[in-house]
Amino acid sequence: MVGPSFQGLRGRQSMSSASDFKEATFIVGRLVRISKRKAEIESEDEDGELSLLKFRLGDEVNIDIGAIGEDVKAVIVDGKVARITPITGNPAGNHENSDP
């Protein structure tokens, strides 16, 4: 028998097992371009080389056009951009000291 304080936990377990968890990837780089539901982000790879990454924008993703040319953090879910957030206080082009 489960005590009254544990009955709420049992309900939460069944709710969490029904949730649809998706894996996310975080990218730090400079937002280069936005066009036709696509975003291009310039980011450093493991070797320190700059590469241009192209992603489709997820449904209902809004991006401030003023963020173009700025350092950003992007959240990628299922191969699409779920969110792009400008990094404040980081000089443009300095990706190595960014906090993902």
N, C-alpha and C positions, 0 to 999 in steps of 0.2 A: 504494500500500500504506500502511496506517495503522499507525503505531508502537504498541507495547503500551500506552503511557500514554493514547492517544486512543481505544482500543477501548471503554473504559467510557463515554466521552462519547457515542459513537454509540448505545449502548444507552439512555442517558438521553433522548436526543432522541426516540426512538421511543416511550418511555413518556410523555413530556410531550405529544406530539401526540395521544395517546389520552385524556388527561385532559379532564374536562368543566369548563372554566372558566366561572364565572358572575360577572357584574358585581355589585358591592355598593355600597350607598349608606349613608352614615353620618349619623345624626341626633343632635343634641345638644339636650336639652330636659328638661322635668320630667315624670316619669311620673305621670300623673293617675289612671289606672284600669286594672285588669285584670279582664276578664270573659269567660267562655266562649270561651277561645282567642283573645281579642282584647286589644290593648293600645292605650291612648290616651296620646299624648305631646304636651305643650304646648311649642311651639318658635317661635322668631322667624323670620319670613320675610325676604326680601331688603330689605324696606322697614322692618324693625324692628317690624312688627306681630306680635302673638302669634296663633298659629293652633293649633287642635287637630287633630292628625294621628292617624288611626285605622289600625291595621295588624292583620292576622291573625298569630297566632303560628305559627311553623314547628313541625314535628313534633319532639318531644322537647326543646322549649325550656322550661327551668325558670327562674322568676323569683322572687326573694325578695320576699315581700309587704311586708317592711320597707322596700323601695325605693320604695314608693308615696309620692309627695310629694317625692321627692328628685330632684336633677339626675342624668341618666343619659346614657350614650352607647348608641345602638342601631345594630345592623348589620342592614340590610334586604337580603335576597337574594330575587329573584323575587317581590317584593311581600309577602314575609312576614318577620317578625322572626326573625332567626337567633340573636341574642344581645342581651341588655341588661345593661350594666355600670354600676353606680353610680359617679358621679364623686366621689372623696373630696377633702375640703378645699375644696369650692366651696360657698359659701352658697346656699341654695335661692333660685331666682328670678333668679340672676345668670348668664344664658346667654351673654352677649356675651363674657365673658372665659374661656369654657370652651375646652379644647383638644380638638378632635374626634378 
